[in-house]
Amino acid sequence: MVVMSNKFFESIGGAPAYSMVAVAVKGSVGDAVGGAASRRALRWTVENLLPNVDRLVLVHVMPTVTTIPSPSGSKIPVEELEESVVSMYKRDLRKEYEQVFVPFKKLCGSSKIETLLMEHDDPAKALLKYVSDSEVECLVLGSCSSSFLTRKKGQEMPLRVLREAPETCEIYVICKDRILTKSTNQLSPDSSSSFRIPQGAEAYTETFSRTRSDRTGLSASSMSSSGRKHSRRPASLPHSNPVSRVFSDAQSSTDIGLVDDEHTRSVIRHSIVSGNKMQLNPGANIKTPKSDVKSEVAQLRKEVETTLSMYKQACEELVHKQTQVKSLSSECIKETRRVITALEKEEMLRKAAAEEKEKHLKAVKEVQEAKSMLAKEFCDRQLAELSALKQSIEKQKVIDQLFLKDGRYRKYTKEEIAAATDNFSSRKIIGEGGYGKVYKCSLDHTPVALKVLKPDSIEKKEEFLREISVLSQLRHPHVVLLLGACPDNGCLVYEYMENGSLDAHISPKKGKPSLSWFIRFRIIYETACGLAFLHNSKPEPIVHRDLKPGNILLDRNFVSKIGDVGLAKLMSEESPDSVTVYRNSIIAGTLYYMDPEYQRTGTIRPKSDLYAFGIIILQLLTARHPNGLLFCVEDAVKRGCFGDMLDGSVRDWPMAEVEELARIAIKCSQLKCRDRPDLDTQVLPALKRILESANERLKREQDNVRPPSHYYCPILKEIMEDPYIAADGFTYEGRAIRAWIQHNQNVSPVTKHRLKHCDLTPNHTLKSAIQEWRSRSRLDLSTTLGSF
């Protein structure tokens, strides 16, 4: 073991070069600065070794996981738990311990830093194994002790590593005022800052050790151990003298802190004089020179300072313990107060229970009196019910007559409906809405969608009639048209939409092409036009209340229409947007698209549909689930990375228009109605402007884009509609290649060689590309922009 000063490397002209240096750091989870000793060690490494190091590794040893805490507070051994649970807990624990390296990385400020987290109950043993197994040439540790030796039973962890480390690795223990090392490279006889101790000084060292051993009663084995330590000492010490060496050996051999024997003092003085003489004239014979009083006083003063430092540390620990005692006392006092408060509360509850008991007895008497009154009122109520029943029957007759005389839609009979649906066969079901199942059938040689209401909805005939009355008045290009109804079994007949609902196109199935950005822009604008039409209906506005992608239907040209207006209700009184009004209303709608203010208060207004409209816009742009989508988009827009959230199936998004649409959607999806924009004066003009700008861009692209050559069928020389791959590797129109194979005996139309087989594989990728190209080339916004 060698003791060096903190500026040793400066005295020898610089630190040695290492390919790999490891620094052992200590800290706790949640500690933002790290341990003081570890910071000292890392700072010393950065200042002295880092410029000449290829790799610097921070090493931390976490305790081995043997138990896992349960929610009840108990600890369960890992042997009693499943391996997946233990692995998950260890993985989370390691993530927490990885934070220990954060303050040390900041302290180092270098990109060459690596980290290593090991798991072991004995940190010293783990570090020794790591040093032996790895290519580490130098290991640096920090020590909290001001002296490199400890007076407690056994050695602390850094000294144990220093003692048991292999010779292939150099160890540095960084203390507050000195450095311990097991290295011999820095202390070579050739170093200009080292000092050679002659044999005479060694003799004095052994004499001083024997003298102190006699005064303290040490055994012969201790003396032999001290001798072995002397035999392993290096031949030179940097910036030292024989006295410092004598004190180091004396401290490592015994537990006596100060020298109080006259004979020992004479030996020290003799050593001091000998050391000074050797520095002046190394070749002179060592005699009993004049004692160097200053050197002895300086050494004794240093020992006193060390003792005072240890005393100060003990005082600080005492103050810390006293603070803990005070803290525990205050907690006991608080706990006593809580117990007293709980007892007082219990007494109050007892009094309240007695009062409640009295109230209960009083209420029982009142109930008995009420029962007697109820018996008297029962007869009156029966008479009133009979009268109300008669009035209801008469009213129903009037409603039925009005319903039968309504000529705004076609009335179908039960037989016609049953014949069209094959007696309501399950093969013709295409969906199920909020009121019942939807069938695809043909009435009057026209494909229609037939909605059959549930039995409980049929019983509510007033609600059924209201829905028919509302739908029969709606005539708009972007609202699904009601063609007829069957009042006998509660059926509604709508126009059939070939491309189904928007929900199926936002997240298309595998192999199905996604919508282009321009079609999505047009759907947003058309949906806004349909909503504006409903909200501006007279005499009262119509609120949809269940607007979602599943209720937006697309025809064969991907023109969107709002459907399922069966949940809409006529508002007899419209509430101002700036005032929150409570009204008795049955909450209806889908969770992720429902207005938060409507959920909270039950108040319905036209701006309630704007919330769902904003969420639908975000879904069309990102193709993501609506749960939490609004918050993610807001955060992405603030950070300027909204482009990363866009639907990846569309690669040519116009970013300026997309970002403007995202901001409009965020405004429409505000939590309060008063914070949302007006649909007619703010939202629709902005959407129309965006669509016109997108249309101009699309037209410019179409002028320069022609269909690629591989879109054409080699047989028909036309753009393919249903491409298939043949055995020769070429793609053909499906009907053309089938006819070719049938008439040309399996010969390839291109290579003229015989085909290996007649199997055809559909080319979905090419078909999707052709359909997208066709949809772009056929778009015409003149009718869309003028529809509202």
Secondary structure as UniProt FT lines:
FT   STRAND          2..4
FT   TURN            6..7
FT   HELIX           8..11
FT   TURN            12..13
FT   STRAND          18..24
FT   TURN            29..30
FT   HELIX           36..48
FT   HELIX           50..52
FT   STRAND          53..62
FT   STRAND          67..69
FT   TURN            71..72
FT   STRAND          75..77
FT   HELIX           78..80
FT   HELIX           83..98
FT   TURN            99..100
FT   HELIX           101..108
FT   TURN            111..112
FT   STRAND          113..119
FT   HELIX           123..133
FT   STRAND          138..142
FT   HELIX           157..164
FT   TURN            167..168
FT   STRAND          170..174
FT   STRAND          179..181
FT   TURN            186..187
FT   TURN            189..190
FT   TURN            192..193
FT   STRAND          194..196
FT   HELIX           199..216
FT   HELIX           220..232
FT   STRAND          236..238
FT   HELIX           242..253
FT   HELIX           262..280
FT   TURN            282..283
FT   HELIX           293..405
FT   STRAND          410..411
FT   HELIX           414..420
FT   TURN            421..424
FT   HELIX           426..428
FT   STRAND          429..432
FT   STRAND          436..443
FT   TURN            444..445
FT   STRAND          446..453
FT   HELIX           455..459
FT   HELIX           461..472
FT   TURN            477..478
FT   STRAND          482..486
FT   TURN            487..490
FT   STRAND          491..495
FT   TURN            498..499
FT   HELIX           503..506
FT   TURN            510..511
FT   HELIX           517..535
FT   STRAND          542..543
FT   HELIX           549..551
FT   STRAND          552..554
FT   TURN            556..557
FT   STRAND          560..562
FT   HELIX           565..567
FT   STRAND          569..570
FT   TURN            577..578
FT   HELIX           591..593
FT   HELIX           596..601
FT   TURN            606..607
FT   HELIX           608..622
FT   TURN            627..628
FT   HELIX           629..639
FT   HELIX           642..645
FT   TURN            648..649
FT   HELIX           655..668
FT   HELIX           673..675
FT   HELIX           679..683
FT   HELIX           684..704
FT   HELIX           709..711
FT   TURN            714..716
FT   STRAND          723..725
FT   TURN            727..728
FT   STRAND          731..733
FT   HELIX           734..743
FT   TURN            744..745
FT   TURN            749..751
FT   STRAND          761..762
FT   HELIX           764..778
FT   HELIX           782..785
//
